[in-house]
Amino acid sequence: MCLVCRRRFSKKDMLRFVADEKESLCQDRKYRLKGRGVYCCRTEECLGCFAKQAQRLAKSLRCPGVKVDIDFAVEL
């Protein structure tokens, strides 16, 4: 389910993000990084709002100190 729009898509149609050891958000391009992940669909609207959802991200990742860069660059 997309964290922003809450719609359901297949796993491969979405982007997965996890918090790394430094509690920074990173994109999981191969869907294999360990840890709890969050998904975002590939629409421009959702990707634009994704980085602004810091509180929702922290809750979903169960990582209260997650650092999200506002100029978050996503490689499609």
ChimeraX commands (.cxc) that place a marker at each C-alpha (Angstrom):
marker #1 position 0.00,0.00,0.00 radius 0.5
marker #1 position 1.29,3.46,-0.87 radius 0.5
marker #1 position 2.18,5.47,2.24 radius 0.5
marker #1 position 0.86,8.70,0.71 radius 0.5
marker #1 position -2.31,7.92,-1.27 radius 0.5
marker #1 position -3.11,4.62,0.56 radius 0.5
marker #1 position -3.94,2.80,-2.70 radius 0.5
marker #1 position -2.84,-0.76,-3.30 radius 0.5
marker #1 position -0.53,-1.74,-6.16 radius 0.5
marker #1 position 1.59,-4.77,-6.90 radius 0.5
marker #1 position 4.94,-4.75,-5.15 radius 0.5
marker #1 position 6.96,-4.26,-8.34 radius 0.5
marker #1 position 4.90,-1.19,-9.30 radius 0.5
marker #1 position 6.01,0.62,-6.16 radius 0.5
marker #1 position 9.22,1.98,-4.70 radius 0.5
marker #1 position 10.46,0.55,-1.38 radius 0.5
marker #1 position 12.34,2.55,1.23 radius 0.5
marker #1 position 14.07,1.42,4.43 radius 0.5
marker #1 position 15.94,3.17,7.23 radius 0.5
marker #1 position 19.64,2.28,7.24 radius 0.5
marker #1 position 21.95,1.94,10.25 radius 0.5
marker #1 position 22.36,5.72,10.48 radius 0.5
marker #1 position 18.55,6.14,10.51 radius 0.5
marker #1 position 18.60,7.76,7.07 radius 0.5
marker #1 position 16.00,6.85,4.50 radius 0.5
marker #1 position 17.34,4.95,1.49 radius 0.5
marker #1 position 15.69,3.43,-1.55 radius 0.5
marker #1 position 15.69,-0.36,-1.79 radius 0.5
marker #1 position 15.96,-0.84,-5.55 radius 0.5
marker #1 position 16.16,-4.64,-5.42 radius 0.5
marker #1 position 13.52,-5.11,-2.69 radius 0.5
marker #1 position 16.01,-7.10,-0.59 radius 0.5
marker #1 position 17.38,-4.82,2.12 radius 0.5
marker #1 position 16.70,-6.07,5.60 radius 0.5
marker #1 position 14.49,-4.16,7.94 radius 0.5
marker #1 position 11.05,-2.71,7.91 radius 0.5
marker #1 position 10.15,-0.98,4.67 radius 0.5
marker #1 position 7.60,1.50,3.40 radius 0.5
marker #1 position 6.24,1.76,-0.12 radius 0.5
marker #1 position 5.32,4.66,-2.37 radius 0.5
marker #1 position 3.68,4.45,-5.78 radius 0.5
marker #1 position 5.46,5.96,-8.75 radius 0.5
marker #1 position 3.06,8.85,-9.39 radius 0.5
marker #1 position 4.61,12.32,-9.37 radius 0.5
marker #1 position 2.03,13.53,-6.86 radius 0.5
marker #1 position 2.87,10.85,-4.30 radius 0.5
marker #1 position 6.63,11.11,-4.81 radius 0.5
marker #1 position 6.38,14.86,-4.28 radius 0.5
marker #1 position 4.55,14.42,-0.99 radius 0.5
marker #1 position 6.55,11.40,0.19 radius 0.5
marker #1 position 9.47,13.28,1.78 radius 0.5
marker #1 position 7.07,15.61,3.57 radius 0.5
marker #1 position 5.44,12.69,5.39 radius 0.5
marker #1 position 8.23,12.46,8.01 radius 0.5
marker #1 position 5.95,11.67,10.95 radius 0.5
marker #1 position 4.08,8.95,9.07 radius 0.5
marker #1 position 7.40,7.53,7.81 radius 0.5
marker #1 position 8.83,7.38,11.31 radius 0.5
marker #1 position 5.76,5.58,12.62 radius 0.5
marker #1 position 5.64,3.10,9.73 radius 0.5
marker #1 position 9.35,2.31,9.97 radius 0.5
marker #1 position 9.20,2.20,13.78 radius 0.5
marker #1 position 12.20,4.50,13.75 radius 0.5
marker #1 position 11.44,7.80,15.53 radius 0.5
marker #1 position 14.73,9.44,14.53 radius 0.5
marker #1 position 14.53,8.76,10.78 radius 0.5
marker #1 position 16.15,11.53,8.75 radius 0.5
marker #1 position 14.41,12.50,5.53 radius 0.5
marker #1 position 16.05,14.93,3.15 radius 0.5
marker #1 position 13.42,17.29,1.71 radius 0.5
marker #1 position 15.25,17.30,-1.63 radius 0.5
marker #1 position 14.88,13.55,-1.72 radius 0.5
marker #1 position 15.97,12.25,-5.11 radius 0.5
marker #1 position 14.28,9.07,-6.27 radius 0.5
marker #1 position 15.71,7.08,-9.14 radius 0.5
marker #1 position 12.88,5.48,-11.08 radius 0.5
marker link #1:1,2 radius 0.2
marker link #1:2,3 radius 0.2
marker link #1:3,4 radius 0.2
marker link #1:4,5 radius 0.2
marker link #1:5,6 radius 0.2
marker link #1:6,7 radius 0.2
marker link #1:7,8 radius 0.2
marker link #1:8,9 radius 0.2
marker link #1:9,10 radius 0.2
marker link #1:10,11 radius 0.2
marker link #1:11,12 radius 0.2
marker link #1:12,13 radius 0.2
marker link #1:13,14 radius 0.2
marker link #1:14,15 radius 0.2
marker link #1:15,16 radius 0.2
marker link #1:16,17 radius 0.2
marker link #1:17,18 radius 0.2
marker link #1:18,19 radius 0.2
marker link #1:19,20 radius 0.2
marker link #1:20,21 radius 0.2
marker link #1:21,22 radius 0.2
marker link #1:22,23 radius 0.2
marker link #1:23,24 radius 0.2
marker link #1:24,25 radius 0.2
marker link #1:25,26 radius 0.2
marker link #1:26,27 radius 0.2
marker link #1:27,28 radius 0.2
marker link #1:28,29 radius 0.2
marker link #1:29,30 radius 0.2
marker link #1:30,31 radius 0.2
marker link #1:31,32 radius 0.2
marker link #1:32,33 radius 0.2
marker link #1:33,34 radius 0.2
marker link #1:34,35 radius 0.2
marker link #1:35,36 radius 0.2
marker link #1:36,37 radius 0.2
marker link #1:37,38 radius 0.2
marker link #1:38,39 radius 0.2
marker link #1:39,40 radius 0.2
marker link #1:40,41 radius 0.2
marker link #1:41,42 radius 0.2
marker link #1:42,43 radius 0.2
marker link #1:43,44 radius 0.2
marker link #1:44,45 radius 0.2
marker link #1:45,46 radius 0.2
marker link #1:46,47 radius 0.2
marker link #1:47,48 radius 0.2
marker link #1:48,49 radius 0.2
marker link #1:49,50 radius 0.2
marker link #1:50,51 radius 0.2
marker link #1:51,52 radius 0.2
marker link #1:52,53 radius 0.2
marker link #1:53,54 radius 0.2
marker link #1:54,55 radius 0.2
marker link #1:55,56 radius 0.2
marker link #1:56,57 radius 0.2
marker link #1:57,58 radius 0.2
marker link #1:58,59 radius 0.2
marker link #1:59,60 radius 0.2
marker link #1:60,61 radius 0.2
marker link #1:61,62 radius 0.2
marker link #1:62,63 radius 0.2
marker link #1:63,64 radius 0.2
marker link #1:64,65 radius 0.2
marker link #1:65,66 radius 0.2
marker link #1:66,67 radius 0.2
marker link #1:67,68 radius 0.2
marker link #1:68,69 radius 0.2
marker link #1:69,70 radius 0.2
marker link #1:70,71 radius 0.2
marker link #1:71,72 radius 0.2
marker link #1:72,73 radius 0.2
marker link #1:73,74 radius 0.2
marker link #1:74,75 radius 0.2
marker link #1:75,76 radius 0.2
view
